[in-house]
Amino acid sequence: QAQLVESGGGLVQPGGSLTLSCSVSGFTLDYYVVGWFRQAPGKEREGLACISSTDGRTDYSDSVKDRFTVSKDNAKNTVYLQMDNLDLDDTASYYCAGRGVVLFTLCTTRASDYDVWGQGTQVTVSS
């Protein structure tokens, strides 16, 4: 059974940066796709970015593709979300989610494509 644990959230000023981590256990990342999502109070969950199994190809939503970068460290079985130039609208709870797959499976930013979710980490952008 896979387990995902996010960390790295916190308070950051507008224009600042933050890196979230998603530690994956139960699967190696060669056989796992991971997506990043967020949900703000009163808003729907939003898919942000994802990273594919094996070769690490990435995909981003239009709202973050110029500011966020997803990466992974297979040795640490951890996926990262580097967030730059944060603004007030980025305030939300951030979640990583995963799904076991075969080699070279492309990821998506659709929440319905993932079956294991982390508990979330809060990111607050405020001056």
C-alpha positions as CSV (number, residue, x, y, z in Angstrom):
1,Q,0.0,0.0,0.0
2,A,1.5,3.3,-1.1
3,Q,1.6,6.3,1.3
4,L,2.4,9.9,0.4
5,V,3.4,12.5,2.8
6,E,3.7,16.2,1.9
7,S,5.9,18.7,3.7
8,G,7.4,22.1,3.1
9,G,4.3,24.3,3.4
10,G,4.3,27.6,5.3
11,L,4.0,31.3,5.2
12,V,5.7,33.2,2.4
13,Q,5.5,36.8,1.2
14,P,4.2,37.7,-2.2
15,G,6.9,37.2,-4.8
16,G,8.6,34.6,-2.7
17,S,9.4,31.0,-3.3
18,L,8.7,27.7,-1.6
19,T,9.5,24.1,-2.3
20,L,7.1,21.3,-1.3
21,S,8.1,17.7,-0.9
22,C,6.1,14.6,-1.4
23,S,7.7,11.5,0.1
24,V,6.4,8.3,-1.5
25,S,6.6,4.9,0.2
26,G,5.3,1.5,-1.0
27,F,6.3,2.1,-4.6
28,T,9.4,3.2,-6.5
29,L,9.0,6.2,-8.7
30,D,9.8,4.2,-11.8
31,Y,6.4,2.7,-11.4
32,Y,4.5,5.6,-10.0
33,V,3.1,8.8,-11.4
34,V,2.6,11.8,-9.0
35,G,0.5,14.8,-9.3
36,W,0.3,18.0,-7.4
37,F,-3.1,19.6,-6.6
38,R,-4.3,22.4,-4.4
39,Q,-7.6,23.5,-2.9
40,A,-8.4,26.9,-1.5
41,P,-11.5,27.5,0.8
42,G,-14.6,27.7,-1.2
43,K,-12.9,26.7,-4.4
44,E,-12.7,23.5,-6.4
45,R,-9.6,21.3,-6.3
46,E,-7.1,22.3,-9.0
47,G,-4.6,20.2,-10.7
48,L,-1.2,21.9,-11.0
49,A,1.5,19.7,-12.2
50,C,2.6,16.1,-12.5
51,I,5.6,13.9,-13.2
52,S,5.5,10.7,-15.2
53,S,7.0,7.3,-14.2
54,T,10.5,6.3,-15.3
55,D,11.7,9.2,-17.5
56,G,10.2,12.0,-15.4
57,R,8.3,13.9,-18.2
58,T,6.2,16.7,-16.7
59,D,3.0,18.5,-17.4
60,Y,1.6,21.7,-15.9
61,S,-1.6,23.6,-15.8
62,D,-1.6,26.9,-17.6
63,S,-2.1,28.8,-14.3
64,V,1.3,27.7,-13.0
65,K,3.5,26.5,-15.9
66,D,5.7,29.6,-15.8
67,R,6.2,29.6,-12.1
68,F,6.1,26.1,-10.7
69,T,8.5,23.2,-11.4
70,V,8.0,19.6,-10.6
71,S,10.9,17.2,-10.2
72,K,11.8,14.0,-8.5
73,D,14.7,12.3,-6.8
74,N,14.4,8.6,-7.4
75,A,17.0,7.8,-4.8
76,K,15.0,9.5,-2.1
77,N,11.6,8.4,-3.6
78,T,10.5,12.0,-3.3
79,V,8.8,14.4,-5.6
80,Y,9.2,18.1,-5.3
81,L,7.2,21.2,-6.3
82,Q,9.2,24.3,-6.6
83,M,7.0,27.4,-6.5
84,D,8.3,30.7,-7.5
85,N,6.8,34.2,-7.7
86,L,4.0,33.3,-5.4
87,D,1.0,35.6,-5.1
88,L,-2.0,35.8,-2.8
89,D,-4.1,33.6,-5.1
90,D,-1.6,30.7,-4.4
91,T,-2.8,30.4,-0.8
92,A,-4.3,26.9,-0.5
93,S,-3.8,23.5,0.9
94,Y,-1.5,21.6,-1.4
95,Y,-1.7,17.9,-2.0
96,C,0.3,15.3,-3.8
97,A,-1.4,12.2,-5.2
98,G,-0.1,9.1,-6.9
99,R,-0.9,6.0,-8.8
100,G,1.0,2.8,-9.5
101,V,1.7,2.3,-13.2
102,V,3.8,0.4,-15.6
103,L,7.1,1.9,-16.9
104,F,7.0,5.0,-19.1
105,T,3.4,6.0,-18.2
106,L,2.6,9.6,-18.8
107,C,1.1,11.6,-15.9
108,T,-2.0,13.8,-15.9
109,T,-3.3,16.6,-13.8
110,R,-6.7,15.0,-13.5
111,A,-7.5,14.2,-9.9
112,S,-9.6,11.2,-10.9
113,D,-6.5,9.5,-12.3
114,Y,-5.0,9.2,-8.9
115,D,-5.9,6.8,-6.1
116,V,-3.6,7.6,-3.2
117,W,-3.5,11.1,-1.7
118,G,-1.4,12.8,0.9
119,Q,-2.8,14.6,3.9
120,G,-1.9,18.1,2.5
121,T,0.3,20.9,3.5
122,Q,-0.8,24.5,3.9
123,V,0.7,27.3,1.9
124,T,-0.2,30.9,2.9
125,V,1.0,33.8,0.8
126,S,0.7,37.0,2.8
127,S,2.5,40.3,3.3
